[in-house]
């Protein structure tokens, strides 16, 4: 069993398996409903040492791959009003510190660059387990969650509504369902 400084993840390099992973987000629409979406083009890796503090995480997302199951909305999200995918085709994340929360979870602080702006974000990662698949590859599953302000990344498009709500919320909830394979 892992203690507060060790991790349930065996040491080594872990590569995100895009086929079995999801990079999702949720945002309020008209102040009451939740719109969910995902990015279908992404990559990531995790370098795991003997204890949690040595973990290094890197990820990239192709912003043009945004998918909310509504083509017009997706086109608007790719536009200069939001991601401006033509000018800023990729968002990146690089961890700076990783701290244990308990035997199964840790806090990841790092720099997220999106829409030409770099800000520190804090994520919570929970190790759901490890297993060997039928092809004899070692896998790990993690659920990573966080929250950010799109306004802090200079994505300020909005419209005030008659009831006082805004068309698009500022707070973005992030959920990453990660399946990773150890090299």
Buried (B, 14 or more C-beta within 10 A) or exposed (E): EBEEEEBBBEBEEBEBBBEBBBBBBBBBBBEEEEBEBBBEBBBBBBBBBEBBEEBBBBBBBBBBBBBBEEEEBBEBBBEEEBBBBEEBBBBBBBBEBBBBEEBBBBBBEBEBBBBEEEEEBEBBBBBBEBEEEEEEEBBBBBBBBBEBEBEBBEBEBBEEEEEEBBEBBBEBBBBBBBBBBBE
